[in-house]
Amino acid sequence: MSSVTKPAHVFGRDREWAGLVKFATSPSPDVRLGLVSGRRLLGKTHLLDALTREVGGFFFAAADETETAALTRFGQALAPHTGGGRLAFANWDEALERLLSVVPEGLVVIDEFPHLRRVSASLPSLIQHHLDPRGPAGQGKTRLLLCGSAPEAMGRLLGDNAPLRGRASLDLVVRPLDHKASARFWGLDDPRLAVLVHSIVGGAPAYRREFVAGDAPESVEDFDAWVARTVLNPASPLYREARYLLAERVDVRDRAIYHAVLGAIAAGNATRGYREPYRPQIHRHRAPAFGPGGLATHRP
């Protein structure tokens, strides 16, 4: 495996970086496709952009737009790699053919791929066709990384009957920073303060950078004031973040369910299959006995 130094601006992520570098620099002709997934705000784009710059690859960030608009932006992004000019594509078959001819070897990253998949249902099949050894790319050495913030959508790309089933050589899930890495990221030396902060914000790097603009509690004594000026501040993005995280679950639309989940978490329940346990009511008075037909009778 070639050595690609991780840039100083990429915090932690040594395991993820090693896996990505191994994929991007693999000499094997069978290594053609990789997937990177994980929920938003964990730094996937930051990580992949850094990798692309280090290995001199091609990076395209998809957006929530029509297929025509996506093809236009894709042509604009690819044009500088052809020496300039303007590239226009009628469909993704043309776009992929030109991409693999312009980047016959090296790394190609398509970020937020589910946006493209949503408006171009045949795109996974076209990718499978072009990356196949018998396809248009032949024995090319292009490494294609598809990234997305919708774990369910990314998982379906490798499902039982999916065109890309069995094609991926990398299936990397970017997870939140653990409590130790999170403490270093927030610059917290006090273990108690680190636990308090991690219990609220977890390991999402964007919460410190974008959401609170680097504002971190200076001490345990400053913690309550920090919570008031960030998490409990209606003007702070963190104030509504819990609701937005639940809203990302496409199978949950009832606001009452959001509040039920938040209530269960606030009560200290951390298991996925939690439900309120049955607690029989105990009455001091004599309970009626129900006889045939459901009629209440009193025990002597």
GUTOR-417659 format. One record per residue (C-alpha): residue in three letters; residue number from 1; x, y, z. Coordinates in steps of 0.2 Angstrom, whole numbers, m for minus. Example, Ala and Ser with C-alpha at 12.3 -4.5 7.8 and 13.67 -1.06 7.14 Angstrom:
BEGIN
code=Ala; pos=1; u=62; v=m22; w=39
code=Ser; pos=2; u=68; v=m5; w=36
//
This chain:
BEGIN
code=Met; pos=1; u=0; v=0; w=0
code=Ser; pos=2; u=7; v=17; w=m5
code=Ser; pos=3; u=9; v=29; w=10
code=Val; pos=4; u=m2; v=45; w=9
code=Thr; pos=5; u=1; v=56; w=24
code=Lys; pos=6; u=m15; v=62; w=32
code=Pro; pos=7; u=m16; v=81; w=32
code=Ala; pos=8; u=m15; v=90; w=49
code=His; pos=9; u=m32; v=98; w=47
code=Val; pos=10; u=m40; v=81; w=48
code=Phe; pos=11; u=m43; v=77; w=66
code=Gly; pos=12; u=m41; v=58; w=71
code=Arg; pos=13; u=m50; v=46; w=59
code=Asp; pos=14; u=m34; v=36; w=58
code=Arg; pos=15; u=m43; v=20; w=55
code=Glu; pos=16; u=m54; v=27; w=42
code=Trp; pos=17; u=m40; v=36; w=33
code=Ala; pos=18; u=m30; v=20; w=32
code=Gly; pos=19; u=m45; v=11; w=24
code=Leu; pos=20; u=m48; v=24; w=12
code=Val; pos=21; u=m29; v=25; w=7
code=Lys; pos=22; u=m28; v=7; w=5
code=Phe; pos=23; u=m43; v=7; w=m7
code=Ala; pos=24; u=m37; v=22; w=m17
code=Thr; pos=25; u=m19; v=15; w=m19
code=Ser; pos=26; u=m23; v=m3; w=m21
code=Pro; pos=27; u=m14; v=m11; w=m36
code=Ser; pos=28; u=m27; v=m24; w=m38
code=Pro; pos=29; u=m38; v=m22; w=m54
code=Asp; pos=30; u=m52; v=m30; w=m44
code=Val; pos=31; u=m53; v=m15; w=m33
code=Arg; pos=32; u=m65; v=m3; w=m42
code=Leu; pos=33; u=m79; v=2; w=m30
code=Gly; pos=34; u=m81; v=8; w=m12
code=Leu; pos=35; u=m95; v=15; w=m1
code=Val; pos=36; u=m93; v=27; w=13
code=Ser; pos=37; u=m108; v=31; w=24
code=Gly; pos=38; u=m113; v=38; w=40
code=Arg; pos=39; u=m125; v=51; w=47
code=Arg; pos=40; u=m123; v=70; w=44
code=Leu; pos=41; u=m110; v=81; w=53
code=Leu; pos=42; u=m97; v=68; w=56
code=Gly; pos=43; u=m85; v=74; w=44
code=Lys; pos=44; u=m86; v=62; w=29
code=Thr; pos=45; u=m85; v=76; w=16
code=His; pos=46; u=m70; v=84; w=25
code=Leu; pos=47; u=m61; v=67; w=25
code=Leu; pos=48; u=m65; v=62; w=7
code=Asp; pos=49; u=m60; v=80; w=1
code=Ala; pos=50; u=m44; v=79; w=10
code=Leu; pos=51; u=m40; v=61; w=2
code=Thr; pos=52; u=m45; v=67; w=m15
code=Arg; pos=53; u=m33; v=82; w=m14
code=Glu; pos=54; u=m19; v=71; w=m7
code=Val; pos=55; u=m20; v=58; w=m21
code=Gly; pos=56; u=m25; v=70; w=m35
code=Gly; pos=57; u=m42; v=63; w=m39
code=Phe; pos=58; u=m59; v=70; w=m44
code=Phe; pos=59; u=m72; v=75; w=m32
code=Phe; pos=60; u=m90; v=79; w=m36
code=Ala; pos=61; u=m103; v=84; w=m23
code=Ala; pos=62; u=m121; v=80; w=m28
code=Ala; pos=63; u=m136; v=91; w=m23
code=Asp; pos=64; u=m155; v=89; w=m21
code=Glu; pos=65; u=m159; v=94; w=m39
code=Thr; pos=66; u=m166; v=87; w=m55
code=Glu; pos=67; u=m156; v=75; w=m66
code=Thr; pos=68; u=m153; v=88; w=m79
code=Ala; pos=69; u=m146; v=101; w=m67
code=Ala; pos=70; u=m135; v=87; w=m59
code=Leu; pos=71; u=m128; v=82; w=m76
code=Thr; pos=72; u=m124; v=101; w=m80
code=Arg; pos=73; u=m115; v=103; w=m64
code=Phe; pos=74; u=m106; v=87; w=m66
code=Gly; pos=75; u=m100; v=93; w=m83
code=Gln; pos=76; u=m94; v=109; w=m76
code=Ala; pos=77; u=m84; v=100; w=m62
code=Leu; pos=78; u=m76; v=88; w=m75
code=Ala; pos=79; u=m72; v=101; w=m88
code=Pro; pos=80; u=m56; v=107; w=m79
code=His; pos=81; u=m49; v=90; w=m80
code=Thr; pos=82; u=m50; v=89; w=m99
code=Gly; pos=83; u=m41; v=106; w=m101
code=Gly; pos=84; u=m56; v=118; w=m100
code=Gly; pos=85; u=m70; v=121; w=m111
code=Arg; pos=86; u=m88; v=115; w=m107
code=Leu; pos=87; u=m95; v=98; w=m106
code=Ala; pos=88; u=m113; v=94; w=m109
code=Phe; pos=89; u=m121; v=76; w=m106
code=Ala; pos=90; u=m138; v=70; w=m112
code=Asn; pos=91; u=m138; v=56; w=m99
code=Trp; pos=92; u=m127; v=47; w=m86
code=Asp; pos=93; u=m121; v=34; w=m98
code=Glu; pos=94; u=m112; v=48; w=m108
code=Ala; pos=95; u=m106; v=56; w=m92
code=Leu; pos=96; u=m99; v=40; w=m84
code=Glu; pos=97; u=m90; v=35; w=m101
code=Arg; pos=98; u=m82; v=52; w=m102
code=Leu; pos=99; u=m77; v=52; w=m83
code=Leu; pos=100; u=m68; v=35; w=m85
code=Ser; pos=101; u=m59; v=41; w=m101
code=Val; pos=102; u=m53; v=57; w=m92
code=Val; pos=103; u=m49; v=48; w=m76
code=Pro; pos=104; u=m43; v=31; w=m82
code=Glu; pos=105; u=m34; v=28; w=m66
code=Gly; pos=106; u=m35; v=36; w=m49
code=Leu; pos=107; u=m48; v=41; w=m37
code=Val; pos=108; u=m66; v=47; w=m41
code=Val; pos=109; u=m77; v=53; w=m27
code=Ile; pos=110; u=m96; v=56; w=m28
code=Asp; pos=111; u=m102; v=64; w=m12
code=Glu; pos=112; u=m121; v=63; w=m7
code=Phe; pos=113; u=m124; v=50; w=m20
code=Pro; pos=114; u=m142; v=46; w=m14
code=His; pos=115; u=m147; v=63; w=m21
code=Leu; pos=116; u=m142; v=57; w=m39
code=Arg; pos=117; u=m150; v=40; w=m36
code=Arg; pos=118; u=m166; v=48; w=m31
code=Val; pos=119; u=m168; v=56; w=m48
code=Ser; pos=120; u=m158; v=44; w=m59
code=Ala; pos=121; u=m164; v=26; w=m54
code=Ser; pos=122; u=m154; v=17; w=m67
code=Leu; pos=123; u=m137; v=25; w=m61
code=Pro; pos=124; u=m131; v=10; w=m50
code=Ser; pos=125; u=m134; v=m1; w=m65
code=Leu; pos=126; u=m124; v=10; w=m76
code=Ile; pos=127; u=m110; v=11; w=m64
code=Gln; pos=128; u=m110; v=m8; w=m63
code=His; pos=129; u=m109; v=m9; w=m82
code=His; pos=130; u=m95; v=4; w=m84
code=Leu; pos=131; u=m84; v=m3; w=m70
code=Asp; pos=132; u=m86; v=m21; w=m75
code=Pro; pos=133; u=m70; v=m29; w=m83
code=Arg; pos=134; u=m80; v=m32; w=m99
code=Gly; pos=135; u=m88; v=m14; w=m99
code=Pro; pos=136; u=m83; v=2; w=m107
code=Ala; pos=137; u=m69; v=5; w=m94
code=Gly; pos=138; u=m61; v=m12; w=m98
code=Gln; pos=139; u=m46; v=m15; w=m87
code=Gly; pos=140; u=m45; v=3; w=m81
code=Lys; pos=141; u=m39; v=7; w=m64
code=Thr; pos=142; u=m52; v=20; w=m59
code=Arg; pos=143; u=m57; v=19; w=m40
code=Leu; pos=144; u=m75; v=25; w=m38
code=Leu; pos=145; u=m80; v=30; w=m20
code=Leu; pos=146; u=m99; v=33; w=m17
code=Cys; pos=147; u=m103; v=43; w=m1
code=Gly; pos=148; u=m120; v=47; w=7
code=Ser; pos=149; u=m127; v=53; w=23
code=Ala; pos=150; u=m142; v=41; w=22
code=Pro; pos=151; u=m137; v=25; w=29
code=Glu; pos=152; u=m153; v=16; w=23
code=Ala; pos=153; u=m151; v=22; w=6
code=Met; pos=154; u=m132; v=18; w=5
code=Gly; pos=155; u=m136; v=0; w=12
code=Arg; pos=156; u=m148; v=m3; w=m2
code=Leu; pos=157; u=m135; v=m1; w=m15
code=Leu; pos=158; u=m127; v=m17; w=m9
code=Gly; pos=159; u=m144; v=m26; w=m6
code=Asp; pos=160; u=m148; v=m44; w=m12
code=Asn; pos=161; u=m154; v=m39; w=m29
code=Ala; pos=162; u=m145; v=m23; w=m31
code=Pro; pos=163; u=m134; v=m20; w=m47
code=Leu; pos=164; u=m119; v=m16; w=m36
code=Arg; pos=165; u=m121; v=m32; w=m25
code=Gly; pos=166; u=m104; v=m40; w=m23
code=Arg; pos=167; u=m95; v=m26; w=m32
code=Ala; pos=168; u=m89; v=m16; w=m18
code=Ser; pos=169; u=m71; v=m18; w=m11
code=Leu; pos=170; u=m74; v=m5; w=3
code=Asp; pos=171; u=m90; v=m2; w=14
code=Leu; pos=172; u=m84; v=11; w=27
code=Val; pos=173; u=m96; v=17; w=40
code=Val; pos=174; u=m90; v=34; w=48
code=Arg; pos=175; u=m95; v=34; w=66
code=Pro; pos=176; u=m95; v=48; w=79
code=Leu; pos=177; u=m79; v=51; w=88
code=Asp; pos=178; u=m78; v=41; w=104
code=His; pos=179; u=m77; v=49; w=121
code=Lys; pos=180; u=m58; v=50; w=122
code=Ala; pos=181; u=m56; v=57; w=104
code=Ser; pos=182; u=m71; v=69; w=107
code=Ala; pos=183; u=m62; v=76; w=123
code=Arg; pos=184; u=m46; v=79; w=113
code=Phe; pos=185; u=m56; v=87; w=99
code=Trp; pos=186; u=m65; v=99; w=111
code=Gly; pos=187; u=m48; v=103; w=120
code=Leu; pos=188; u=m55; v=96; w=137
code=Asp; pos=189; u=m42; v=90; w=150
code=Asp; pos=190; u=m54; v=88; w=164
code=Pro; pos=191; u=m61; v=71; w=163
code=Arg; pos=192; u=m77; v=76; w=172
code=Leu; pos=193; u=m80; v=91; w=161
code=Ala; pos=194; u=m76; v=79; w=145
code=Val; pos=195; u=m90; v=67; w=151
code=Leu; pos=196; u=m102; v=81; w=154
code=Val; pos=197; u=m99; v=88; w=136
code=His; pos=198; u=m99; v=71; w=128
code=Ser; pos=199; u=m116; v=67; w=136
code=Ile; pos=200; u=m124; v=81; w=127
code=Val; pos=201; u=m115; v=83; w=110
code=Gly; pos=202; u=m108; v=66; w=108
code=Gly; pos=203; u=m94; v=64; w=94
code=Ala; pos=204; u=m100; v=75; w=80
code=Pro; pos=205; u=m86; v=86; w=75
code=Ala; pos=206; u=m98; v=99; w=66
code=Tyr; pos=207; u=m106; v=103; w=83
code=Arg; pos=208; u=m90; v=112; w=89
code=Arg; pos=209; u=m85; v=119; w=72
code=Glu; pos=210; u=m101; v=125; w=64
code=Phe; pos=211; u=m114; v=124; w=77
code=Val; pos=212; u=m105; v=134; w=92
code=Ala; pos=213; u=m91; v=142; w=82
code=Gly; pos=214; u=m78; v=134; w=94
code=Asp; pos=215; u=m86; v=139; w=110
code=Ala; pos=216; u=m81; v=126; w=123
code=Pro; pos=217; u=m84; v=127; w=142
code=Glu; pos=218; u=m68; v=132; w=151
code=Ser; pos=219; u=m71; v=122; w=167
code=Val; pos=220; u=m84; v=112; w=176
code=Glu; pos=221; u=m90; v=128; w=184
code=Asp; pos=222; u=m93; v=136; w=166
code=Phe; pos=223; u=m103; v=120; w=160
code=Asp; pos=224; u=m120; v=126; w=165
code=Ala; pos=225; u=m117; v=143; w=157
code=Trp; pos=226; u=m111; v=135; w=142
code=Val; pos=227; u=m126; v=124; w=140
code=Ala; pos=228; u=m137; v=140; w=142
code=Arg; pos=229; u=m128; v=149; w=129
code=Thr; pos=230; u=m127; v=135; w=116
code=Val; pos=231; u=m139; v=120; w=119
code=Leu; pos=232; u=m153; v=129; w=127
code=Asn; pos=233; u=m151; v=145; w=117
code=Pro; pos=234; u=m166; v=146; w=104
code=Ala; pos=235; u=m154; v=155; w=92
code=Ser; pos=236; u=m141; v=141; w=92
code=Pro; pos=237; u=m143; v=127; w=79
code=Leu; pos=238; u=m140; v=114; w=93
code=Tyr; pos=239; u=m157; v=120; w=101
code=Arg; pos=240; u=m167; v=110; w=88
code=Glu; pos=241; u=m154; v=97; w=83
code=Ala; pos=242; u=m162; v=83; w=92
code=Arg; pos=243; u=m178; v=85; w=82
code=Tyr; pos=244; u=m169; v=86; w=66
code=Leu; pos=245; u=m159; v=70; w=70
code=Leu; pos=246; u=m176; v=61; w=73
code=Ala; pos=247; u=m183; v=69; w=57
code=Glu; pos=248; u=m170; v=61; w=47
code=Arg; pos=249; u=m178; v=44; w=50
code=Val; pos=250; u=m189; v=42; w=35
code=Asp; pos=251; u=m200; v=29; w=44
code=Val; pos=252; u=m204; v=41; w=59
code=Arg; pos=253; u=m216; v=56; w=54
code=Asp; pos=254; u=m227; v=58; w=70
code=Arg; pos=255; u=m220; v=72; w=81
code=Ala; pos=256; u=m228; v=63; w=96
code=Ile; pos=257; u=m215; v=48; w=93
code=Tyr; pos=258; u=m201; v=61; w=92
code=His; pos=259; u=m206; v=67; w=110
code=Ala; pos=260; u=m208; v=49; w=116
code=Val; pos=261; u=m191; v=44; w=110
code=Leu; pos=262; u=m183; v=60; w=118
code=Gly; pos=263; u=m192; v=56; w=134
code=Ala; pos=264; u=m186; v=38; w=134
code=Ile; pos=265; u=m168; v=44; w=131
code=Ala; pos=266; u=m169; v=58; w=145
code=Ala; pos=267; u=m175; v=44; w=157
code=Gly; pos=268; u=m159; v=35; w=154
code=Asn; pos=269; u=m164; v=22; w=142
code=Ala; pos=270; u=m151; v=18; w=129
code=Thr; pos=271; u=m156; v=1; w=121
code=Arg; pos=272; u=m163; v=1; w=104
code=Gly; pos=273; u=m178; v=m11; w=108
code=Tyr; pos=274; u=m183; v=m2; w=124
code=Arg; pos=275; u=m201; v=m1; w=129
code=Glu; pos=276; u=m210; v=4; w=145
code=Pro; pos=277; u=m211; v=m11; w=156
code=Tyr; pos=278; u=m227; v=m18; w=163
code=Arg; pos=279; u=m230; v=m12; w=181
code=Pro; pos=280; u=m246; v=m19; w=188
code=Gln; pos=281; u=m256; v=m7; w=199
code=Ile; pos=282; u=m258; v=m12; w=217
code=His; pos=283; u=m274; v=m6; w=226
code=Arg; pos=284; u=m276; v=m6; w=245
code=His; pos=285; u=m295; v=m9; w=243
code=Arg; pos=286; u=m303; v=m26; w=239
code=Ala; pos=287; u=m302; v=m30; w=221
code=Pro; pos=288; u=m317; v=m36; w=212
code=Ala; pos=289; u=m317; v=m54; w=205
code=Phe; pos=290; u=m325; v=m56; w=187
code=Gly; pos=291; u=m336; v=m71; w=185
code=Pro; pos=292; u=m344; v=m78; w=170
code=Gly; pos=293; u=m350; v=m66; w=157
code=Gly; pos=294; u=m338; v=m52; w=164
code=Leu; pos=295; u=m350; v=m48; w=179
code=Ala; pos=296; u=m341; v=m41; w=194
code=Thr; pos=297; u=m343; v=m51; w=210
code=His; pos=298; u=m335; v=m48; w=227
code=Arg; pos=299; u=m324; v=m60; w=236
code=Pro; pos=300; u=m331; v=m64; w=253
//
